[in-house]
Amino acid sequence: MQYALGCKNILTDLTEREEQPTLAKDAPDLERVLRAIANRFPFTGNQPEKIIALAH
């Protein structure tokens, strides 16, 4: 459970940050990982999708 809460905190932090210049370059890898997190931990809500949208 502690790991899951840590993941949620990281997703919240990334969602609220300004877009980074390398985000578009890293988007394919991030998208793969974020989708895996969303599938594994449904309580993350739409946060992974918000982060993915920043890169597109």
N, C-alpha and C positions, 0 to 999 in steps of 0.2 A: 504494500500500500504506500509506503514511503517513497518508493521509486516512482509510482504513478503520480503522486502529488508533486514530486520534483519535475516530472515531465510537464505537468499542467502549468507549473510556475514558469518554466522555460518558454512554453508556448505563449503564455500571457505576455511575458517580457518581449518576445520577438514580435508579437502582434502590435504592441504599442510603440515600437522603435521606428525611427525614420529609415527609409529604404537605404540600404548600403550599396555602394557602387559595384560590388562583385555579386550581388544577389542574382542578377540575370544570368551570369555565367554559371553560378552554382545551382540554378533552379532545377535542372533535371534530377540531380542527386537529392536535393532538399525535398522535392516533390515526392520522390520514391519513399524517403524516410518518413516524411510527415503523413503520407497516406497509410503507411504501416502503423504508425503511432495511433492515428485516428481509428483504424480497424481494431487494434489491440485494446485501446482505452477509449471507449465511446464517450466517457464523461468529458472529453476535451471539447465536445460540441463542435462548433464551426471554426475554432481557432486554427486548426491546420489549413483549412480552406482559405482563411483570411491571409495567412502567410504565403500560400501558393499564389494567390491573386496579386500580391505585391510584386512578384517576380515577372508577371506577364504584362 
